[in-house]
Amino acid sequence: MDFNLKKLTSDAGVFFTRAVQFTEEKLGSAEKTELDAHLENLIARADCTKNWTEKIFRQTEVLLQPNPSARIEEFFYEKLDKKIPSRTTNGELLGQYMLDAAKDFGPGTPYGSTLITVGEYQSRLGGAEREFLQTSAINFLTPLRNFLEGDWRTISKERRLLENRRLDLDICKARVKKAKQAEAKAAAEPDFQETRPRNYVLSASASAAEQELRVAQTEFDRQAEVTRLLLEGISSTHVNHLRCLHEFVEAQATYYAQSLYYGGIPSTSATCPSPVSSATLPGVSPPCLASSSTPGIAQEPSGQLKIQDVQQPSTGHRKAKVLYDYDAHDTSELSLLADELITVYTVPGMDPDWLVGERGNQKGKVPVTYLELLS
């Protein structure tokens, strides 16, 4: 009990001394040891990383789960280290309601059969959404949370220790300064009546203060090195978060591609290229184009324009580099492979979003958005 009381008293004294030093620094009446420029830059970069990571994390949570009550529930499950129960998405629930309604109205009726068709599409859309939410939570949210709750807490702890070591160092510097000033004053005004000269006592006091200063300087330098190593690890954090960001964009692009694929009635549905691969990142994923059979988009009624009968003009043709793979949807289109070079040109009466492409003896329509036209 006596030992604990002494330690408590000692800690209280250290805390009070640090508080006095900190207050005097703020008031400008005490000197402050400045960190080196490299360490200051690392600290500023770490603070920026933490602030933006926190904002991105919170907003991504809102994007993936707009319901605040559901987010709070998931938070408690995580803190209790329990598995979050799987939730049925709104699309899946709507699809199930439509299928149940179709049974009551009669699957053979026009309304009932349409409810079945749309309900199946809604269920598929809901399943795609659920897969996107799960993938994004695992591949993107979890690494950000681990950084904020793990690495950043360690960095913050070491930074607080560094600040305490700096305060101790400045306290020791102030003590040495005062001791030397008192020693110089005593040497300038000696008192020969003293049995024990003051300058002897003050000299011993200055020596003790200098020893404490050397110890404080060593501890400060050691803590600064530890903090610097941790802060330099922020670069690795950026690399890890970049990889997670790629996975998030890939999951999002896949979800949107599936939504376009599932989301329409067959007679008016849009077609989309296969889900974006990580090879196209960083950058924009391949654009989704409506099929040439969709009314009003690249539609070429039979008898107006036959691709096989089109002849390459003597002028106006140019080379183009293919940006993404593209699978032809009918015989009038030309399939493409990323990075290959083809010859393209336009013909009167053709939709401006399409060009005629030639590769050897093959010919067909190609979407402009999949090409980089070369001069």
C-alpha distance (Angstrom), angle and dihedral (degrees) to the residues before:
residue distance angle dihedral
M1 . . .
D2 3.81 . .
F3 3.83 90.6 .
N4 3.79 92.9 50.2
L5 3.77 91.6 48.5
K6 3.79 91.3 51.6
K7 3.79 91.2 48.8
L8 3.78 91.0 48.3
T9 3.79 90.3 50.4
S10 3.80 91.7 47.6
D11 3.82 92.5 49.0
A12 3.79 90.6 48.7
G13 3.79 90.3 51.7
V14 3.81 92.3 49.7
F15 3.79 90.8 47.8
F16 3.81 91.5 50.0
T17 3.81 92.4 48.3
R18 3.79 91.8 49.9
A19 3.80 90.9 47.8
V20 3.81 90.6 52.8
Q21 3.81 91.3 48.9
F22 3.82 92.1 47.8
T23 3.83 91.8 49.0
E24 3.79 92.9 48.7
E25 3.82 90.3 50.0
K26 3.77 90.4 53.0
L27 3.79 90.7 49.3
G28 3.80 90.9 48.0
S29 3.79 95.2 -119.4
A30 3.82 95.7 112.0
E31 3.78 133.0 53.1
K32 3.79 119.8 -112.5
T33 3.79 127.5 -151.4
E34 3.80 108.6 -127.6
L35 3.79 121.4 -143.8
D36 3.78 118.2 -120.8
A37 3.82 117.0 -90.7
H38 3.82 94.3 -110.1
L39 3.79 92.6 54.8
E40 3.80 91.6 45.5
N41 3.81 90.0 53.1
L42 3.81 90.9 49.3
I43 3.81 90.8 51.1
A44 3.80 92.3 49.0
R45 3.81 90.7 48.5
A46 3.80 91.5 48.8
D47 3.81 92.2 50.0
C48 3.80 90.2 49.8
T49 3.81 90.7 49.2
K50 3.79 92.1 49.8
N51 3.80 95.0 47.5
W52 3.80 95.7 48.5
T53 3.80 93.8 40.8
E54 3.80 89.0 54.0
K55 3.81 92.4 49.7
I56 3.82 93.1 46.3
F57 3.80 90.6 47.1
R58 3.82 94.0 50.6
Q59 3.80 94.1 45.8
T60 3.80 92.5 46.5
E61 3.79 88.1 53.2
V62 3.81 89.1 53.7
L63 3.81 90.6 47.6
L64 3.79 94.1 50.9
Q65 3.81 95.9 38.7
P66 3.84 114.4 21.1
N67 3.83 92.1 176.8
P68 3.84 108.7 93.9
S69 3.81 92.4 -160.4
A70 3.79 91.1 54.6
R71 3.82 90.8 49.1
I72 3.81 90.8 51.8
E73 3.80 90.3 49.2
E74 3.81 91.3 50.6
F75 3.81 89.5 48.4
F76 3.81 91.8 56.5
Y77 3.80 91.8 46.5
E78 3.80 89.2 53.9
K79 3.80 93.5 47.9
L80 3.81 90.5 49.0
D81 3.81 88.6 48.5
K82 3.80 91.8 -123.7
K83 3.78 129.0 139.8
I84 3.79 113.6 -96.5
P85 3.82 109.2 -120.9
S86 3.79 115.3 -114.9
R87 3.80 112.6 -107.3
T88 3.78 127.0 -149.1
T89 3.80 109.1 -121.4
N90 3.79 121.4 -125.8
G91 3.80 90.2 -111.5
E92 3.81 92.4 54.4
L93 3.80 91.0 46.6
L94 3.81 92.1 49.3
G95 3.79 90.8 47.9
Q96 3.81 91.2 51.7
Y97 3.82 91.2 49.7
M98 3.81 90.5 51.9
L99 3.79 92.3 49.1
D100 3.81 91.2 48.8
A101 3.80 90.6 47.6
A102 3.82 90.6 50.9
K103 3.78 90.2 56.9
D104 3.81 91.0 55.1
F105 3.81 95.1 43.7
G106 3.78 93.0 44.4
P107 3.80 125.5 -97.6
G108 3.79 90.2 -125.6
T109 3.80 95.2 60.3
P110 3.85 119.2 91.3
Y111 3.79 91.0 -116.7
G112 3.79 94.0 45.7
S113 3.81 94.7 47.8
T114 3.80 91.1 48.6
L115 3.80 90.6 49.1
I116 3.81 88.7 54.2
T117 3.81 92.1 50.5
V118 3.80 94.8 46.5
G119 3.81 92.2 41.0
E120 3.79 91.3 55.4
Y121 3.80 90.3 50.4
Q122 3.81 91.2 48.8
S123 3.80 90.8 50.5
R124 3.80 90.5 51.7
L125 3.79 91.2 47.8
G126 3.80 90.1 50.0
G127 3.79 91.3 49.6
A128 3.80 90.6 50.9
E129 3.80 89.7 49.8
R130 3.80 92.4 50.1
E131 3.80 91.1 50.3
F132 3.81 90.4 49.4
L133 3.82 92.1 49.9
Q134 3.80 92.8 49.4
T135 3.80 94.3 45.5
S136 3.81 92.9 47.4
A137 3.79 93.0 47.8
I138 3.80 92.2 52.0
N139 3.81 100.6 38.6
F140 3.81 100.8 35.3
L141 3.80 114.9 15.7
T142 3.81 96.6 43.2
P143 3.85 96.0 55.6
L144 3.82 90.8 47.5
R145 3.80 91.0 49.3
N146 3.81 91.3 47.7
F147 3.79 90.2 54.1
L148 3.81 94.0 48.8
E149 3.81 95.3 43.9
G150 3.81 98.2 35.2
D151 3.80 120.3 21.7
W152 3.79 95.3 29.6
R153 3.80 93.7 50.8
T154 3.81 89.4 52.8
I155 3.81 90.8 49.2
S156 3.82 91.5 48.1
K157 3.81 91.5 50.3
E158 3.81 92.7 51.6
R159 3.81 91.3 45.9
R160 3.81 90.4 54.2
L161 3.79 89.2 50.7
L162 3.80 89.5 49.9
E163 3.79 91.0 51.6
N164 3.82 90.3 50.8
R165 3.81 90.9 49.3
R166 3.79 89.6 50.6
L167 3.79 92.1 51.2
D168 3.82 90.2 49.0
L169 3.80 89.8 49.6
D170 3.80 92.8 51.1
I171 3.81 91.1 46.6
C172 3.80 89.5 54.1
K173 3.81 90.9 47.5
A174 3.80 90.2 52.5
R175 3.81 91.0 49.5
V176 3.81 92.4 50.7
K177 3.78 90.5 48.4
K178 3.81 92.6 51.1
A179 3.81 92.5 45.3
K180 3.79 92.7 51.8
Q181 3.79 91.9 46.8
A182 3.81 90.6 51.7
E183 3.82 90.9 46.3
A184 3.83 92.0 51.0
K185 3.81 90.9 48.2
A186 3.80 92.1 50.3
A187 3.80 91.0 49.0
A188 3.80 90.9 51.7
E189 3.84 93.0 49.6
P190 3.84 108.0 34.0
D191 3.81 119.9 -172.2
F192 3.83 108.4 -148.3
Q193 3.80 92.9 -173.2
E194 3.82 92.2 70.4
T195 3.77 116.6 102.7
R196 3.78 88.9 -148.5
P197 3.81 113.4 32.4
R198 3.75 114.6 -123.7
N199 3.80 92.6 -135.3
Y200 3.82 88.7 63.7
V201 3.80 91.7 55.0
L202 3.77 92.8 42.5
S203 3.78 91.5 48.5
A204 3.79 90.4 54.5
S205 3.80 89.9 47.3
A206 3.82 91.3 51.3
S207 3.81 91.3 49.4
A208 3.81 91.0 52.2
A209 3.81 90.6 48.4
E210 3.80 91.0 50.5
Q211 3.81 90.5 51.0
E212 3.81 90.3 51.7
L213 3.80 88.5 48.6
R214 3.81 92.1 54.2
V215 3.80 91.0 50.2
A216 3.82 91.5 47.4
Q217 3.80 91.4 48.4
T218 3.81 91.3 51.6
E219 3.80 92.5 49.7
F220 3.79 91.4 46.5
D221 3.83 92.6 50.7
R222 3.80 91.4 48.0
Q223 3.81 92.9 49.7
A224 3.82 91.5 45.6
E225 3.82 89.6 55.1
V226 3.81 92.2 49.4
T227 3.80 91.1 49.0
R228 3.81 92.0 46.4
L229 3.82 92.2 53.9
L230 3.80 91.2 50.4
L231 3.80 92.8 47.8
E232 3.80 92.2 49.2
G233 3.81 86.5 58.7
I234 3.82 87.7 70.8
S235 3.82 86.9 84.4
S236 3.81 89.3 61.8
T237 3.80 88.4 47.7
H238 3.80 89.9 56.0
V239 3.81 90.7 51.0
N240 3.80 91.2 49.9
H241 3.81 92.8 47.0
L242 3.81 90.2 48.3
R243 3.80 90.0 56.4
C244 3.80 90.3 47.8
L245 3.80 89.9 49.1
H246 3.80 90.2 54.1
E247 3.80 89.8 52.0
F248 3.81 90.8 48.7
V249 3.82 92.4 51.1
E250 3.80 90.4 46.1
A251 3.82 91.4 51.6
Q252 3.81 90.7 47.0
A253 3.81 93.0 48.9
T254 3.80 90.5 47.9
Y255 3.81 90.4 50.4
Y256 3.81 92.9 50.5
A257 3.79 91.3 46.2
Q258 3.80 90.4 51.7
S259 3.80 90.3 46.0
L260 3.80 91.1 54.9
Y261 3.77 90.7 45.4
Y262 3.81 95.3 48.0
G263 3.77 99.1 30.1
G264 3.81 104.4 77.3
I265 3.77 138.6 65.9
P266 3.84 106.8 -103.3
S267 3.81 94.6 -111.9
T268 3.83 93.0 55.5
S269 3.78 103.1 23.0
A270 3.78 122.4 133.1
T271 3.75 120.0 -126.0
C272 3.74 122.9 -137.6
P273 3.77 135.9 -170.4
S274 3.76 120.0 -104.1
P275 3.81 116.6 -73.2
V276 3.77 113.9 -68.3
S277 3.77 115.4 -94.8
S278 3.78 125.9 -141.7
A279 3.81 88.0 -110.8
T280 3.80 89.2 77.8
L281 3.81 92.4 55.7
P282 2.94 135.6 134.3
G283 3.77 94.6 43.9
V284 3.74 140.2 41.6
S285 3.78 119.8 -36.9
P286 3.78 118.7 -118.9
P287 3.80 109.6 -76.0
C288 3.76 120.7 -111.6
L289 3.78 114.3 -120.1
A290 3.73 129.5 -162.8
S291 3.76 114.1 -114.8
S292 3.75 116.9 -98.5
S293 3.80 86.5 -117.4
T294 3.79 90.9 63.5
P295 3.82 110.5 104.7
G296 3.79 113.7 -104.6
I297 3.81 96.7 11.6
A298 3.78 119.3 94.8
Q299 3.79 87.8 -34.3
E300 3.77 115.1 166.4
P301 3.78 112.3 -178.0
S302 3.75 114.5 -143.7
G303 3.75 113.2 -94.5
Q304 3.80 94.5 32.1
L305 3.80 102.1 72.8
K306 3.78 128.6 6.4
I307 3.79 112.3 -173.1
Q308 3.78 95.1 -152.3
D309 3.80 91.3 55.8
V310 3.83 93.2 51.5
Q311 3.78 114.1 107.7
Q312 3.79 123.0 -151.7
P313 3.80 109.7 -106.5
S314 3.79 119.3 -121.7
T315 3.82 89.9 -122.1
G316 3.81 134.9 22.8
H317 3.81 97.1 50.6
R318 3.82 120.7 119.6
K319 3.76 143.2 171.3
A320 3.81 122.4 -93.8
K321 3.78 133.9 -170.2
V322 3.81 116.9 -135.8
L323 3.83 112.1 -126.0
Y324 3.81 100.4 -171.4
D325 3.79 139.1 15.4
Y326 3.78 112.9 -93.8
D327 3.81 128.6 -170.5
A328 3.79 116.9 -149.3
H329 3.81 113.8 -119.8
D330 3.79 96.2 -156.9
T331 3.81 140.9 2.5
S332 3.81 92.6 -84.6
E333 3.82 92.0 64.9
L334 3.79 131.1 73.3
S335 3.80 121.2 -132.9
L336 3.80 115.0 -129.1
L337 3.78 137.3 -153.2
A338 3.80 121.6 -151.9
D339 3.83 116.1 -100.3
E340 3.82 96.3 13.9
L341 3.82 121.8 126.7
I342 3.80 121.7 -126.7
T343 3.79 136.9 171.1
V344 3.80 115.8 -112.0
Y345 3.78 136.3 -176.0
T346 3.78 139.1 157.9
V347 3.78 131.9 -120.1
P348 3.81 130.9 -156.3
G349 3.79 115.2 -85.2
M350 3.82 95.0 23.0
D351 3.79 123.5 129.6
P352 3.85 109.1 -98.5
D353 3.81 91.0 -130.7
W354 3.80 90.2 65.0
L355 3.80 136.8 57.7
V356 3.78 134.4 -169.8
G357 3.78 109.6 -106.9
E358 3.80 128.7 -163.2
R359 3.79 129.3 -164.4
G360 3.76 112.1 175.2
N361 3.81 106.8 -56.1
Q362 3.82 92.8 -15.8
K363 3.77 120.8 98.2
G364 3.80 135.6 176.0
K365 3.77 148.6 123.3
V366 3.81 117.2 -63.9
P367 3.83 129.2 -171.5
V368 3.81 114.9 -110.6
T369 3.82 92.9 -140.6
Y370 3.81 90.3 64.8
L371 3.81 93.0 56.5
E372 3.78 139.7 75.4
L373 3.79 107.0 -151.5
L374 3.79 112.2 -139.4
S375 3.79 124.3 -146.6
